[in-house]
């Protein structure tokens, strides 16, 4: 699932959902989310400058996964991607 909200400066906000294993560390979760956002945006020649998970993750009742609702903002290619709103309470590692 992906959405598009265009801004005045040419960047846009978008979102996607991801299922990730519950046993991942915080760093591994962030790495996988960032890689997936970059992969999806590369298909349209875009780049993420902000990635966040303001709603955190929710347990999937039938699998050993969390469902992450990921928001991102596009911007200049190559600009360092910064994180915001990455809840820590889910990760014990």
Secondary structure, DSSP 4 states (H G I P E B T S, - for coil): --EEEE-TTS-EEEEEEEEEETT--HHHHHHHHHHHHHHHHHTTT--EEEEEETT-EEE-TTSSEEEEEEEEEE-STTPPPEEEEE-STT---
